Every structure is written in structure tokens, then in C-alpha cells.
Amino acid sequence: MARELPVVGPDGAPAGAPGHRAHPPSIAMAGALDPPDGTLDGPDGAAAAGAVGPRARRHPDWLKAPMPAGEAVRDLRVLLRGLNLNTVCESARCPNLGECWDQRTATVMILGDVCTRACGFCAVKTGRPTWFDPDEPRRVAEAIAAMDLEHVVVTSVARDDLPDGGASVFAATIRELRARCPGMGVEVLIPDFNGEAAPLRAVMEAGPDILNHNVETVERLQKPVRKRARYDRSLQVLARAKADARELGIAVHTKSSIMVGLGEERDELLATFRDLRAVDCDILTIGQYLRPTLDHLPLVRYYHPDEFAALREDALAMGFRHVESGPLVRSSYHARGQVPGAELRALRRRATVGPDGRIIPGPAT
């Protein structure tokens, strides 16, 4: 399926034919990926544009991240392979893998690896999914319990082929995680469920700590960037989640993410921030778009870290509770600390019992 290319005219071959392979749940970091050879070029060999060519250049220095290392990372790798989980974090070379895993945070993808949509920024393959396992929530929870995580993000491909878009599987997974990992933060990064209220309500009734749904880009670029999604529908999902939380009497933070570098203007970004605050979105993440392959949308430009810092200040001034903004930021970055009561939960987790039976708080992180 060919992908529409905004900003810069079409320059890539059609995407590969859709396919599917049965597989267990996979660990994934949400967000754009690096090109296969880690390079991008531009008309003069200096400005980022999008196609790899004879004058290709590497990403700026501020987009480099240290190699994943440390005891926690090694332990998680062993556990994941032993549980036969696909580590998309590794295969996608997510720049934050080491930091997130070291903090005992991971993102699990449910409902297979074939998406019913073909978004212009995303490397997930598109086709007609066949994966469905009613026992998946239990297996995912068992795997996560074995990993001893402090925070988990549950996401999925879009499953427009299912009557509820997969909402019942999200809800069942949350409940299984609550039963097996009662002290762990649970965040869900959901599709829009085609704007239907009942599937979202089912997810909210399961009681996640954070309900995350990404607008991905500014309103003007929605059509080419997000296949079959709509800007107003995404805002409605976030607004309805907050309304459901109030009706259910539960504390749930809402969250959204936006990529930069696709050709948006600064005033469009600020307008998006205001729209998210208008539906009482609590948490915002802002990161650099990186083109996965030549079949995906071209990268128009890199943002400097100073620009990310300025965007963070603008967003905080609008009332967001928490903002992560930086070149390597992805939707789940620092997710552990964004859960309501996260600081108290972390202190309890690291606490020890003294000789006199009193609780001794653990060191801050």
C-alpha cells in the first residue's frame, strides 16, 4: 500500500505487501524509528530531508544515545527471551531502551503485529490481522509479573476488524495485571476505537493509571500522517476518558504525544497544545520524528534541544501536569513517574523494614 507524502512530494516505492505471522505478545517502544542505516540526507547534504542517498548524513549529535547496559537491562533481556516475547524495543533500536529498562519500565504490545491502518510515520506492517488469542491477557500478565516491572505500558496495533477494536482485551489485560502486580503502575496507549464510546468505557472501567491516546501531529497534517484517524475524534477520546473517570470515581491521568519535524509550524504546535488542554489532557510528550524507511513520510527538519526546551515551557504554562520534550522522547518516556501517586508508590517499593519494625524509605531515583 503506497503512503501519502505531505510537505515533500512522493519519493518512495510502494510499501511491502501486507502480511502476518502468528506470534506472542511483544515488547515495543511507541514512536518513530531510525532509518535502517541511521542516516538521512538533504538537497545540500546538510539539511535533513528524508531519502538516503549518495550524500547521506548521520543524525545530529544530540540524537545519539548510549548503548543499553546494566544489570536490569541484562536481566530483562534474559527474561524476555525465556518467555518467548518479541523484543521490538531491541529490533527497533529505540534510543531509550537502556534508560527505560534500567528503571523497570517496558511497553507490551497486544493484539498481534498487523495493523488495519497505514499511517505515514509508522513502521508496523499493515494488512488483515488474523491474530486473536482470548488467553492473551493472562499470558501477558504472567510475563510482566516475572519481569518485576515498576510500570508497564500496554499498547496495540489498530484492530478495526474487531467489533470493539480490541477494547475488551485491553480491559482484561489491565485486570490481570492488577491481580498479579498490585503495586505496578499501569498505562494504556489506545487506538481511537473509531470514536465509539462503549469500547473506551470498557477500558476505563478496568481502571488504568494513565489513559494515553496520541494526536501524533498538528491538525493540518493529520490526513497524511494518521491513516483513517481524525484530529477531532482523538480530542473526543481524551475528553470522554476524563468524563468516564469522573463518573466512575477513579483517578486516571490522560496523556497524548506529538512528533515534530514533519513540516508543522510553531503556531500550529501551540494550537495543538491548547486543544489538548481544552479537553483537560494532563500529560504531553514531544519528540523528534525519524523516518523508518523510504516508504514513510520524509523528515522535513530536526529540532534543536533548545527548541524542545522552549516547547516544554510553553506547554507547562498552559497547565499540563507533566511535559516530556526532547529529541529522543517517545510516548512512553519516563512513564513510570507520571502515574498518580507514583512517588509514594516508588518509596514503598524501595522501602525496607528496620530491626524495630519501622519502615525505612529507600533511596530516591
Rosetta blueprint (number, residue, H / E / L):
1 M L
2 A L
3 R L
4 E L
5 L L
6 P L
7 V L
8 V L
9 G L
10 P L
11 D L
12 G L
13 A L
14 P L
15 A L
16 G L
17 A L
18 P L
19 G L
20 H L
21 R L
22 A L
23 H L
24 P L
25 P L
26 S E
27 I E
28 A L
29 M L
30 A L
31 G L
32 A L
33 L L
34 D L
35 P L
36 P L
37 D L
38 G L
39 T E
40 L E
41 D L
42 G L
43 P L
44 D L
45 G L
46 A L
47 A L
48 A L
49 A L
50 G L
51 A L
52 V L
53 G L
54 P L
55 R L
56 A L
57 R E
58 R E
59 H L
60 P L
61 D H
62 W H
63 L H
64 K L
65 A L
66 P L
67 M L
68 P L
69 A L
70 G L
71 E H
72 A H
73 V H
74 R H
75 D H
76 L H
77 R H
78 V H
79 L H
80 L H
81 R H
82 G H
83 L L
84 N L
85 L L
86 N E
87 T E
88 V H
89 C H
90 E H
91 S H
92 A L
93 R L
94 C L
95 P L
96 N L
97 L H
98 G H
99 E H
100 C H
101 W H
102 D H
103 Q L
104 R L
105 T E
106 A E
107 T E
108 V E
109 M E
110 I E
111 L L
112 G L
113 D L
114 V E
115 C E
116 T L
117 R L
118 A L
119 C L
120 G L
121 F L
122 C L
123 A L
124 V L
125 K E
126 T E
127 G L
128 R L
129 P L
130 T L
131 W L
132 F L
133 D L
134 P L
135 D L
136 E H
137 P H
138 R H
139 R H
140 V H
141 A H
142 E H
143 A H
144 I H
145 A H
146 A H
147 M H
148 D L
149 L L
150 E L
151 H E
152 V E
153 V E
154 V E
155 T E
156 S E
157 V L
158 A L
159 R L
160 D L
161 D L
162 L L
163 P L
164 D L
165 G L
166 G L
167 A H
168 S H
169 V H
170 F H
171 A H
172 A H
173 T H
174 I H
175 R H
176 E H
177 L H
178 R H
179 A H
180 R H
181 C L
182 P L
183 G L
184 M L
185 G E
186 V E
187 E E
188 V E
189 L E
190 I L
191 P L
192 D L
193 F H
194 N H
195 G H
196 E L
197 A H
198 A H
199 P H
200 L H
201 R H
202 A H
203 V H
204 M H
205 E H
206 A L
207 G L
208 P L
209 D L
210 I E
211 L E
212 N E
213 H L
214 N L
215 V L
216 E E
217 T L
218 V L
219 E H
220 R H
221 L H
222 Q H
223 K H
224 P H
225 V H
226 R L
227 K L
228 R L
229 A L
230 R L
231 Y H
232 D H
233 R H
234 S H
235 L H
236 Q H
237 V H
238 L H
239 A H
240 R H
241 A H
242 K H
243 A H
244 D H
245 A H
246 R H
247 E H
248 L H
249 G L
250 I L
251 A L
252 V L
253 H E
254 T E
255 K E
256 S E
257 S E
258 I E
259 M E
260 V E
261 G L
262 L L
263 G L
264 E L
265 E L
266 R H
267 D H
268 E H
269 L H
270 L H
271 A H
272 T H
273 F H
274 R H
275 D H
276 L H
277 R H
278 A H
279 V L
280 D L
281 C L
282 D L
283 I E
284 L E
285 T E
286 I E
287 G E
288 Q E
289 Y L
290 L L
291 R L
292 P L
293 T L
294 L L
295 D L
296 H L
297 L L
298 P L
299 L L
300 V L
301 R L
302 Y L
303 Y L
304 H L
305 P H
306 D H
307 E H
308 F H
309 A H
310 A H
311 L H
312 R H
313 E H
314 D H
315 A H
316 L H
317 A H
318 M L
319 G L
320 F L
321 R L
322 H E
323 V E
324 E E
325 S E
326 G L
327 P L
328 L L
329 V L
330 R L
331 S L
332 S L
333 Y L
334 H L
335 A H
336 R H
337 G H
338 Q H
339 V L
340 P L
341 G L
342 A H
343 E H
344 L H
345 R H
346 A H
347 L H
348 R H
349 R H
350 R H
351 A L
352 T E
353 V E
354 G L
355 P L
356 D L
357 G L
358 R L
359 I E
360 I E
361 P L
362 G L
363 P L
364 A L
365 T L
